[in-house]
Amino acid sequence: MLQDKLRESPEKAISLGLTMITVGLMLIVVGISWQRIPFLFNLWPSHNDFLRGFIFGFAIVIEIAGLILNVQAAADKRKSL
């Protein structure tokens, strides 16, 4: 349903894709600086590696999904021209 609405307007799909890529990059920054933030590092000492790896994985998935969305929107926009 959401994908059908995004295919109708490629401009909205491109902005959503770029937003997803930006959020993914911000999560990568949080993952990299995880050990330098005292609050996060001492939050759950036994689960620190898991949470950091989960943030990295989630960020990569969001970035790939945003990239796929942008490629599809660009192809749909090119078809309509």
N, C-alpha and C positions, 0 to 999 in steps of 0.2 A: 504494500500500500504506500509506504513512504517512498520506496524506490520508483513507483509509478509517478508520484507527484514530482520527484526530483528529475525524472526524465522529461517531464513537460517543460520545465524551466531550467536550462543548463546553468544559468547565472547563479541560481540558488544552490545548485549542486556544487559548483566550483567554490563558492564561498564556504559551504559546509565542509568540503574537502580540505580547504586551506586551514580552516579552524581546527579540524581533526589533526592535521599535521603539526600545527602550532602547539596544541595540547600535548601531543606525543613528545615533541621536543622539550617542552617544559617538564614533563615527567622524567625524561632522560636526565635533565639537569638536576632534578630532585634525587634521582638514583645515584648520580655521580657524587653529589655533595652530601649524601646520606650520613656518612661517617663523620662529617665535620659539623653537623648540627647536633648539639648535645641533647636536646629534647628527644629527637627521633632515635638517636643512637642508644639512649638508655631507656627507651619506652618498653621494649620487650627484648631483653638481651638474648634470650634463647631463640627467638624467632627473627632475629635481625637479618640473617642471610636470606631466609625465605622471603621476607617482605621486600627486601631490596631487589631480589631476583624477580619477584612478582611484578614490581613496578617497572623494571626493565622490559619484561615480557609484554605487559599490558601496553606500554608505550610503543613498542615495536608493532604490535597488532593494530593500534590506533593509527599509526603512521602509514602502514600498508593499506589499511582500509580507506584512509583519506586519499592516498595515491590512486588506488583503483577507482574511487569515486570521481576524482579529477580526470582520469583518462577516459572514463565512460562519458562524462559530461562534455569533454572536449570533442569526442567522436560524435556525440549527438548534436553538438553545436555545429560541427563541420558538415554533417548530413543535411541540416536544415538550410545551410547556405546554398 
